[in-house]
Amino acid sequence: MVVGAGSQKVEGLEGTPGNGRAIAILAAREGAAVACVDRDEDAARTTADAITGEGGRAEVLVADVADPQAATALPARASEALGGLDGLVLNVGILGPFGLGGTSAEDWDRVFSVNARSHALITGAALTLLPAGSSLVFMSSMSGILPGIGMPAYDVTKAAMLSLSQNAAMEGAPSRIRSNAVLPGVIDTPLGAMTPRPDSSRDRLPIPLARRGTAWDVAYATIFLLSDEASYITGQTLVVDGGLTTLLLG
């Protein structure tokens, strides 16, 4: 189940997938049946159609994860639709206002309800039905360890994903359920293109590998953590940033 499997429509980036869409497509290419979850049915169906067009299997689940009941119900819905569930990608996220002073109580509640609380509720429900050997991957961000885009609510929720992933790893370990987090850096996705920046500093970052990342870079890292090849990895963070945080800013 990939939560946030659709991609937002941005003019000029119609063929560019978001992280969730790339992860769902790549998971299907590796043989998984995928439940594509999004609040936008058309966006989820576009992802599912791309999967079925390549001969894979995909189901569309529409849910607004800001609704606690909808979030809690998702693992059971996905398990029923797929005939079982052994992998979760918790990817959905929204941006926030700039600056602490510019972020209202309502803004904090809105961003937390989508970016953090929803994933906690989904995970709590999933841990009761996932079989041994299952894997969860939480989509955090470089912003969770290195604030830089000036959106404190977004940054704090991405930091919260790291703790949530570790808590899931601790609770899941007795049942051999693994949990890890992926932290994308500067990635060319529709959401990234929609980020209103107060300046262009992120565009000028001298990334050590000399290019911005793509959703496929994030997807390959995620699929590795979902797979049996990562069967002895849990409670960890994998930064996908072209070396930015350690080689340049670390």
CORNORPE-V776300 format. One record per residue. PSI is psi in whole degrees, 0 to 359 (999 if undefined). Layout:
((PSI) (PSI))
//
This chain:
((124) (112) (121) (44) (352) (174) (139) (150) (122) (128) (130) (348) (32) (329) (6) (119) (153) (174) (317) (317) (316) (320) (315) (315) (316) (322) (318) (322) (332) (4) (2) (146) (133) (130) (115) (110) (133) (156) (341) (105) (320) (320) (317) (321) (327) (318) (314) (320) (323) (323) (310) (331) (338) (9) (7) (181) (131) (144) (146) (127) (123) (127) (143) (104) (351) (342) (115) (321) (320) (319) (314) (328) (345) (314) (318) (321) (316) (318) (319) (318) (326) (349) (28) (162) (126) (10) (135) (136) (119) (94) (343) (142) (150) (159) (172) (179) (168) (139) (146) (319) (337) (2) (111) (170) (322) (323) (314) (313) (319) (312) (318) (323) (325) (311) (336) (304) (319) (317) (325) (317) (318) (316) (316) (320) (324) (323) (340) (347) (349) (137) (166) (142) (359) (165) (140) (141) (124) (130) (100) (220) (155) (330) (341) (341) (349) (83) (137) (346) (359) (16) (89) (322) (318) (311) (315) (321) (326) (328) (323) (330) (329) (314) (320) (317) (318) (322) (320) (323) (319) (314) (328) (341) (316) (335) (12) (38) (125) (154) (131) (166) (142) (135) (93) (149) (232) (102) (135) (96) (165) (321) (319) (321) (334) (351) (115) (122) (136) (340) (181) (27) (322) (328) (341) (2) (127) (83) (129) (321) (5) (27) (156) (152) (169) (166) (333) (326) (316) (320) (317) (320) (320) (315) (323) (313) (332) (334) (167) (339) (339) (29) (346) (22) (119) (151) (20) (166) (136) (112) (125) (84) (15) (20) (5) (310) (330) (320) (332) (313) (351) (999))
//
